Amino acid sequence: MRALSLSFLLLLLTASVSHSQVGRVTTSPDDRVVVKPRTVVIIRHDARLRDSGKKRATVTYPIISGLKDQRVLRRVQSILQIKNAFDSSLAEYRRGWWLDEFSYKVNHNKNNLLDITFSQSGSGAYPDDQSRHFLINLRNGRVIKASDTFVSDKLASLSAVVNQRLQTELKEILKSLGDSKSDPEGVRIASEAQEALEFKIENLDDFSVGAKGITFLYDAGYPHVIQAFEPEGRYFFSYSELKPFIKRDGPLGQFVQ
């Protein structure tokens, strides 16, 4: 009888463990997407490019899956098409010769938020690289804007706070040039380029999310010849700092409850 009882208990324990293991395997988070890379290598056959290092280019783009709501999934997939990053399709990249590499980086993929940055690099008269950022609400498949996230009557105040960070960075650039005392012409050019720079309400739409806070992104758009003087344009604020500005019922309200 005792042997039978022990056997029965072992059977129950085994069934319990098996059920638990199965649950861990089959259960997946529903607040994120599955992002898998796909790489295409472009081979250029133009004889003029044979010795220029431009014979090949690589395009790595994301394949998105994993959302139960297929309508939302299709929206996300549509937003993240290659064409939407830099206004060039894969076919156009194949026909052109400027591109060296196209890729992406996932910055955040949970909390019903997908934060992703595309980048491309290439060369023509001179080398250049560009980036394009998307923050997507995985509940509805829409790109998140400042109006979705921040209290509407505080947008001006928030942009002013970020602008202070920008202006501080600009002053530091001029100071570093002035301290060198070897490039007065560079100081003059950098100073003139900075005159038009201001972080405005419309710039609030471009921001990246993370576990600890938000980074506002600002592209000064300097021409290549003076890009050495360009501000980095990345201004981080913790969620506690931004608490007065964040909508409690918005996509980032979950971080300040």
C-alpha positions in Angstrom: 0.0 0.0 0.0 2.8 2.4 0.9 4.6 1.5 -2.4 1.4 2.2 -4.3 1.0 5.6 -2.5 4.6 6.6 -3.3 4.1 5.6 -7.0 0.9 7.7 -7.2 2.6 10.7 -5.7 5.5 10.4 -8.1 3.0 10.2 -11.0 1.3 13.4 -9.8 4.6 15.2 -9.4 5.8 14.2 -12.8 2.5 15.3 -14.4 2.7 18.6 -12.5 6.3 19.3 -13.7 5.5 18.3 -17.2 2.5 20.7 -17.3 4.6 23.5 -15.9 7.3 23.0 -18.5 4.8 22.9 -21.3 3.3 26.1 -20.0 6.7 27.9 -20.0 7.5 26.7 -23.5 4.2 27.7 -25.1 3.5 30.9 -23.3 5.0 34.0 -25.1 4.8 37.7 -24.1 2.0 39.5 -25.9 3.4 43.0 -25.4 6.1 42.7 -28.1 6.7 41.4 -31.7 9.1 38.9 -33.1 11.8 40.6 -35.2 14.0 38.5 -37.5 16.6 39.9 -39.8 16.7 39.2 -43.5 19.8 40.1 -45.5 20.0 40.7 -49.2 23.4 41.1 -50.9 23.4 43.3 -54.0 25.9 42.4 -56.6 26.7 45.2 -59.1 28.0 44.1 -62.5 28.9 47.5 -63.9 32.6 47.3 -65.0 33.2 50.9 -63.9 32.6 49.9 -60.3 34.8 46.8 -60.3 37.8 48.5 -58.8 36.0 51.1 -56.7 34.9 49.0 -53.7 31.3 49.5 -54.8 30.7 46.1 -56.3 28.6 44.9 -53.4 26.1 46.3 -50.9 24.2 44.6 -48.1 20.6 45.3 -47.1 19.4 43.9 -43.8 15.8 44.6 -43.0 13.4 43.3 -40.3 10.7 40.6 -40.8 7.9 41.3 -38.2 5.6 38.7 -36.8 4.1 37.6 -33.5 1.1 39.8 -32.9 -2.3 38.1 -32.5 -4.2 41.0 -34.0 -3.5 40.6 -37.7 -4.7 44.0 -38.6 -2.3 45.6 -36.2 0.5 43.3 -37.4 -0.1 44.4 -41.1 0.1 48.1 -40.0 3.4 47.5 -38.3 4.8 45.6 -41.3 3.7 48.3 -43.6 5.4 51.1 -41.6 8.7 49.1 -41.5 9.0 48.5 -45.2 12.4 49.4 -46.6 10.9 52.1 -48.8 9.6 54.0 -45.7 13.1 54.4 -44.2 14.9 56.5 -46.8 12.4 56.6 -49.6 14.2 53.9 -51.6 12.9 50.4 -52.3 15.1 47.3 -52.6 14.7 47.5 -56.4 15.9 51.1 -56.4 18.9 50.1 -54.3 19.7 47.4 -56.8 19.6 49.9 -59.7 21.7 52.5 -57.9 25.4 52.5 -56.8 25.5 54.9 -53.8 24.6 52.4 -51.1 27.1 50.4 -49.1 25.0 49.1 -46.2 21.4 49.3 -45.0 20.6 47.9 -41.6 18.4 48.4 -38.5 18.7 48.3 -34.7 15.9 47.4 -32.3 16.1 49.8 -29.3 13.1 48.6 -27.3 10.6 45.8 -27.9 8.2 45.3 -25.0 5.6 47.2 -23.0 3.5 47.3 -26.3 6.2 49.5 -27.8 8.5 48.9 -30.7 11.4 51.3 -31.0 13.6 50.8 -34.0 16.2 52.8 -35.9 17.2 52.3 -39.6 20.6 53.4 -40.9 22.2 53.5 -44.2 25.7 54.4 -45.4 27.2 55.0 -48.8 29.3 57.3 -50.8 29.1 59.5 -53.9 31.3 62.6 -54.0 31.9 61.9 -50.3 30.9 59.3 -47.7 27.6 59.8 -45.9 25.4 58.0 -43.4 21.8 58.6 -42.4 19.3 57.3 -39.8 15.6 57.1 -39.5 13.7 56.3 -36.3 10.3 54.8 -35.7 8.4 54.4 -32.4 5.3 52.2 -32.8 2.4 51.5 -30.5 1.9 47.8 -30.7 -1.7 48.1 -29.4 -2.9 49.9 -32.6 0.0 49.7 -35.0 0.4 53.5 -35.2 3.6 55.6 -35.1 3.6 57.4 -31.7 3.6 61.2 -31.8 4.1 63.8 -29.1 0.4 64.5 -29.1 -0.3 60.9 -28.1 2.3 61.0 -25.3 2.5 64.4 -23.7 0.0 66.7 -22.1 -1.1 69.1 -24.9 -0.9 72.3 -22.9 2.6 71.4 -21.7 4.2 70.8 -25.1 5.7 74.3 -25.3 7.2 74.0 -21.8 8.6 70.6 -22.6 10.2 71.7 -25.9 11.8 74.6 -24.0 13.3 72.2 -21.5 14.8 70.1 -24.3 15.9 73.2 -26.1 18.0 74.2 -23.0 19.9 70.9 -23.4 20.5 71.6 -27.1 21.7 75.2 -26.4 24.1 73.8 -23.7 25.5 71.3 -26.2 26.0 74.1 -28.8 27.9 76.2 -26.2 30.1 73.3 -25.4 31.0 72.8 -29.1 32.0 76.5 -29.4 34.0 76.3 -26.2 35.9 73.2 -27.3 36.8 75.0 -30.6 37.7 78.2 -28.8 39.9 76.3 -26.3 42.0 74.9 -29.1 42.8 78.4 -30.3 43.9 76.9 -33.6 40.8 77.2 -35.7 39.3 80.7 -35.5 37.6 80.2 -38.8 36.0 77.0 -37.5 34.7 78.9 -34.5 33.1 81.5 -36.8 31.5 78.9 -39.1 30.2 76.8 -36.2 28.8 80.0 -34.5 26.9 81.0 -37.6 25.5 77.5 -38.2 24.2 77.5 -34.7 22.2 80.7 -35.0 19.2 78.9 -36.6 19.1 75.9 -34.3 16.3 75.6 -31.8 14.4 72.6 -30.4 10.7 73.4 -31.2 7.4 71.8 -30.4 7.4 70.0 -33.8 10.7 68.4 -32.9 9.1 66.5 -30.0 7.7 63.9 -32.3 11.0 62.2 -32.7 12.0 60.5 -29.4 13.2 57.0 -28.4 12.0 55.1 -25.4 14.0 52.9 -23.0 13.5 51.2 -19.7 14.7 54.2 -17.7 13.5 57.2 -19.8 13.2 59.0 -23.1 15.8 60.3 -25.5 14.7 63.2 -27.7 16.4 63.2 -31.1 17.3 66.3 -33.0 18.9 66.5 -36.5 20.6 69.8 -37.1 21.0 68.9 -40.8 24.4 70.4 -41.3 26.0 70.0 -44.8 28.8 67.5 -45.1 31.6 70.2 -45.0 30.7 71.3 -41.5 29.3 68.1 -40.0 32.3 68.1 -37.6 30.6 71.0 -35.8 27.2 69.3 -35.7 25.5 68.6 -32.3 24.9 65.0 -31.5 21.3 65.8 -30.8 20.4 63.2 -28.2 18.8 64.4 -25.0 17.9 61.9 -22.3 15.3 62.5 -19.6 14.3 60.0 -17.0 10.6 59.1 -16.6 10.6 60.8 -13.2 11.9 64.0 -14.8 9.1 63.8 -17.4 6.3 62.8 -15.1 4.6 66.2 -15.2 4.5 66.1 -19.0 3.4 62.5 -19.7 -0.2 61.6 -20.3 -1.3 59.0 -17.8 -3.6 57.4 -20.4 -1.0 57.6 -23.2 1.4 54.8 -24.4 4.0 55.9 -21.9 1.7 56.4 -18.9 2.6 52.9 -17.8 6.1 54.3 -16.8 4.9 57.0 -14.5 1.9 55.5 -12.6 
